Amino acid sequence: MRGHIRKRGANSWELKYDIARPEGGRHTVYRSFKGSRREAAAELARLLARAADGGHVDPSRLSIAQHVRARVAQWRSAGTISAKTAERYEELIEYQIAPFIGDKLLQKLRSQDIETWHSALRTKGRQDGRGGVSARTIGHAHKILSKALREGARHGLVLKNVASEERPPKLNAKKMEILNPEQVCDLPAKLAGRPIYAPVMVALFTGLRRGEILALRWSDVNLDRKILSVQEALEETVEHGIRRKATKTKSGQREISLPDIVVETLRDHRRQQLELRLALGIGKLPDDALVFSTPEGNPLTPNTFSSTWSRAAADLDLDVSFHALRHTHASQLIDAGVDIVTISKRLGHANPSVTLSVYAHLFRNDDSKAAAAINKALS
């Protein structure tokens, strides 16, 4: 099996190769590619290898479901999405894309089909078919399809991304879940004695994500310096089970100063952890022991942990998710007048603009501090 590369323009190439027809004979395939010649050669080699393995699909017969599944598989193998994200994408494909437009040929998809698809999801998009899904879910499914079509256009499988011509339903702004100041003050006393007390205090007064908290090791915590280092996160997927992974972004690796309530909470938690291990005859804590774990030192299951919080919150008449504790921490910092760069670094956001996009509504429309600063400078 041979292939050829022909230059078409600046960083533009035509890839040509032959594949065997099922009924016999050969069929010539043409692909457009943008990039360097070396990248074009690598792409041609990949296409030839795929064709040799019987993985070639004639673009004119490629369905929406086949194409989107292939792109998600590519994103996963390339490491551009995590296993957890890939699982969510695959759910959206199987339940919101494949049943409605999955059988349609990729090259036959039109913008009107996207509009019809959105309408169908509004009324019968649920997995069980009993009712529609939210605008947010439709938006997520649309985003996956649009990205796959955009890459399809780049690879010459379709002329354009028709999903870009039709917008998903507009989201109704949902009020962010946070605890009010009174609830924040009351929570430590109300949770005292519960096994979930320590991780809740960490979440509420450091803003760490659930996965970051469950991945913490004692070697990451310096109680004398009152510093906590975030290096990894814990994730739970069907494919890999429970495993440690890199933080959500490079900025997620950070050091966080600890308030006294967290320092004292962790000291007490470590003492209880040691006492339990000695009582069970397990021995002392190793240096790399998890801060929050089973008595044997195994990781806590993220989903089970969230369920534990939900039960505790229900007992305390708090209608908020565990992630709301992170939002509450951010709101405390904003209300205290902490600058946006410091807040962004503490939360592990890629940059302050991310923080603003999430919490802009919490900043007061009050510039009295600016006026006070001018008065002080002039006096």
ZAGUMAR-968237 format. One record per residue (C-alpha): y, x, z. Coordinates in steps of 0.02 Angstrom, whole numbers, padded with zeros to 5 digits. Layout:
// residues N
   north    east      up
       Y       X       Z
...
END
This chain:
// residues 379
   north    east      up
   00000   00000   00000
   00165   00075  -00055
   00348   00035  -00035
   00514   00088  -00106
   00693   00099  -00042
   00842   00069  -00157
   01023   00097  -00106
   01132  -00057  -00134
   01295  -00009  -00049
   01368   00081   00101
   01229   00076   00232
   01144  -00062   00133
   00968  -00048   00062
   00838  -00149  -00031
   00661  -00129   00035
   00523  -00166  -00089
   00336  -00172  -00055
   00178  -00259  -00113
   00057  -00365  -00013
  -00112  -00437  -00057
  -00120  -00623  -00095
  -00258  -00721  -00005
  -00318  -00787  -00174
  -00318  -00612  -00249
  -00191  -00502  -00336
  -00029  -00428  -00269
   00140  -00501  -00223
   00302  -00402  -00220
   00416  -00430  -00070
   00601  -00385  -00062
   00702  -00364   00097
   00885  -00323   00127
   00924  -00200   00266
   01084  -00131   00341
   01087   00038   00428
   01054   00220   00391
   00922   00278   00267
   00815   00340   00410
   00823   00168   00493
   00782   00086   00326
   00631   00199   00307
   00573   00154   00484
   00594  -00032   00446
   00494  -00014   00285
   00356   00077   00378
   00352  -00064   00506
   00342  -00197   00370
   00202  -00103   00281
   00104  -00085   00442
   00127  -00270   00481
   00072  -00319   00305
  -00080  -00206   00320
  -00129  -00296   00480
  -00112  -00465   00396
   00049  -00503   00490
   00157  -00537   00339
   00221  -00712   00313
   00303  -00762   00151
   00485  -00803   00197
   00475  -00963   00097
   00330  -01022   00209
   00396  -00958   00376
   00425  -01097   00502
   00560  -01107   00634
   00433  -01092   00776
   00350  -00940   00697
   00515  -00852   00672
   00587  -00886   00845
   00424  -00838   00932
   00421  -00676   00833
   00600  -00634   00880
   00570  -00665   01065
   00416  -00554   01057
   00522  -00420   00974
   00660  -00434   01106
   00530  -00418   01243
   00443  -00267   01165
   00611  -00183   01134
   00659  -00209   01316
   00818  -00305   01276
   00759  -00450   01385
   00655  -00446   01545
   00484  -00524   01564
   00561  -00663   01670
   00691  -00701   01536
   00555  -00697   01402
   00455  -00826   01500
   00606  -00941   01509
   00637  -00919   01321
   00455  -00959   01283
   00466  -01118   01388
   00619  -01174   01290
   00529  -01136   01126
   00372  -01232   01173
   00458  -01383   01249
   00630  -01399   01167
   00616  -01311   00998
   00437  -01317   00931
   00404  -01505   00958
   00564  -01556   00867
   00603  -01431   00729
   00465  -01301   00749
   00367  -01354   00594
   00520  -01354   00482
   00528  -01210   00359
   00655  -01078   00408
   00738  -01076   00238
   00752  -01266   00234
   00847  -01282   00399
   01020  -01361   00380
   01164  -01391   00499
   01124  -01578   00497
   00952  -01536   00566
   01034  -01448   00713
   01140  -01602   00749
   00987  -01715   00742
   00892  -01594   00854
   01028  -01599   00987
   01026  -01789   00985
   00837  -01793   01005
   00845  -01673   01153
   00973  -01785   01238
   00853  -01933   01237
   00676  -01862   01239
   00688  -01675   01265
   00594  -01666   01429
   00424  -01583   01435
   00339  -01748   01476
   00441  -01840   01344
   00512  -01959   01475
   00698  -01942   01447
   00820  -01811   01391
   00869  -01640   01455
   01039  -01581   01517
   01177  -01512   01408
   01146  -01344   01491
   00964  -01342   01436
   01013  -01393   01259
   01140  -01252   01259
   01009  -01125   01313
   00887  -01182   01177
   01027  -01179   01048
   01075  -01003   01099
   00898  -00938   01071
   00885  -01023   00901
   01056  -00961   00847
   01017  -00781   00894
   00851  -00789   00802
   00935  -00861   00647
   01073  -00731   00654
   00942  -00594   00652
   00848  -00686   00515
   01006  -00679   00408
   01025  -00494   00446
   00846  -00464   00389
   00868  -00566   00232
   00753  -00709   00283
   00891  -00839   00273
   01061  -00842   00189
   01159  -00887   00345
   01145  -00942   00526
   01164  -01131   00513
   01160  -01149   00702
   01331  -01068   00709
   01401  -01217   00613
   01349  -01343   00746
   01404  -01325   00927
   01290  -01374   01071
   01347  -01515   01188
   01495  -01473   01298
   01450  -01437   01479
   01526  -01544   01613
   01601  -01427   01741
   01491  -01429   01897
   01568  -01391   02064
   01504  -01227   02133
   01393  -01244   02287
   01463  -01147   02435
   01462  -01167   02624
   01626  -01213   02703
   01700  -01100   02840
   01632  -01210   02980
   01456  -01204   02907
   01467  -01015   02890
   01514  -00998   03073
   01377  -01117   03131
   01235  -01051   03022
   01186  -00896   03125
   01161  -00998   03284
   01070  -01138   03194
   00950  -01019   03106
   00918  -00906   03256
   00732  -00885   03290
   00676  -00935   03115
   00584  -00804   03009
   00712  -00828   02870
   00860  -00786   02984
   00876  -00601   02937
   00870  -00617   02747
   00993  -00762   02755
   01116  -00657   02855
   01100  -00518   02727
   01131  -00638   02583
   01276  -00726   02666
   01370  -00569   02720
   01329  -00447   02579
   01313  -00560   02425
   01146  -00484   02370
   01038  -00583   02250
   00869  -00648   02307
   00772  -00519   02205
   00880  -00377   02273
   00851  -00431   02452
   00662  -00444   02431
   00654  -00271   02350
   00749  -00183   02490
   00659  -00040   02577
   00706   00034   02744
   00743   00196   02653
   00884   00101   02566
   00966   00054   02732
   01068   00170   02843
   01112   00070   02998
   01205   00214   03079
   01323   00230   02930
   01321   00041   02905
   01277   00063   02722
   01148  -00025   02614
   01095   00042   02444
   01037  -00077   02307
   00919   00009   02184
   00794  -00120   02123
   00752  -00305   02119
   00591  -00402   02140
   00537  -00524   02005
   00392  -00645   01988
   00319  -00686   01816
   00158  -00762   01753
   00119  -00608   01649
   00150  -00473   01780
   00144  -00567   01945
   00260  -00491   02076
   00336  -00325   02028
   00489  -00215   02057
   00612  -00188   01916
   00781  -00111   01883
   00933  -00210   01939
   01006  -00341   01821
   01136  -00217   01758
   01173  -00033   01786
   01318  -00089   01896
   01188  -00178   02003
   01142  -00009   02078
   01272   00005   02213
   01310   00043   02395
   01372  -00096   02507
   01458  -00079   02675
   01381  -00189   02809
   01475  -00296   02935
   01419  -00283   03116
   01323  -00447   03112
   01211  -00382   02974
   01187  -00213   03060
   01134  -00296   03223
   01025  -00421   03130
   00932  -00282   03038
   00911  -00179   03196
   00833  -00328   03284
   00727  -00370   03130
   00660  -00192   03121
   00614  -00195   03306
   00520  -00360   03285
   00434  -00291   03129
   00374  -00137   03226
   00315  -00240   03374
   00214  -00355   03260
   00134  -00209   03167
   00085  -00124   03330
   00013  -00287   03396
  -00091  -00305   03237
  -00147  -00124   03249
  -00067  -00080   03082
   00037   00064   03149
   00215   00119   03122
   00324   00076   02974
   00314   00200   02829
   00482   00262   02763
   00465   00161   02603
   00415  -00001   02692
   00496  -00161   02631
   00631  -00232   02743
   00566  -00408   02714
   00378  -00424   02689
   00217  -00499   02751
   00148  -00426   02915
   00037  -00313   02808
   00189  -00247   02717
   00162  -00339   02552
   00310  -00413   02455
   00363  -00591   02487
   00340  -00710   02341
   00514  -00753   02273
   00471  -00934   02235
   00390  -00960   02404
   00540  -00879   02488
   00657  -01001   02400
   00548  -01146   02458
   00560  -01082   02637
   00749  -01082   02623
   00749  -01258   02548
   00651  -01325   02697
   00765  -01238   02821
   00921  -01300   02730
   00853  -01478   02730
   00823  -01467   02918
   01005  -01414   02941
   01069  -01546   02819
   01133  -01412   02699
   01121  -01463   02517
   01137  -01288   02442
   01021  -01165   02355
   00987  -00990   02420
   01096  -00921   02279
   01240  -01022   02351
   01247  -00896   02494
   01299  -00764   02366
   01435  -00880   02301
   01490  -00914   02479
   01507  -00727   02513
   01613  -00706   02357
   01724  -00851   02409
   01749  -00772   02580
   01808  -00610   02501
   01924  -00701   02382
   01999  -00805   02522
   02026  -00646   02623
   02128  -00572   02481
   02005  -00434   02434
   02048  -00366   02261
   01943  -00419   02112
   01879  -00243   02072
   01808  -00222   02247
   01728  -00393   02242
   01652  -00357   02071
   01576  -00193   02130
   01508  -00272   02289
   01424  -00411   02190
   01353  -00289   02062
   01439  -00367   01912
   01452  -00268   01751
   01642  -00279   01758
   01780  -00380   01845
   01794  -00500   01697
   01619  -00563   01739
   01675  -00597   01917
   01829  -00688   01857
   01729  -00795   01735
   01621  -00855   01880
   01747  -00869   02021
   01917  -00892   01938
   01933  -01069   02006
   01922  -01003   02184
   02077  -00894   02170
   02228  -00983   02241
   02375  -01016   02125
   02490  -00938   02252
   02593  -00782   02218
   02679  -00779   02387
   02599  -00610   02425
   02686  -00538   02272
   02853  -00603   02334
   02818  -00534   02509
   02779  -00363   02436
   02945  -00361   02341
   03042  -00414   02497
   02960  -00274   02596
   02999  -00144   02463
   03183  -00197   02453
   03205  -00200   02642
END
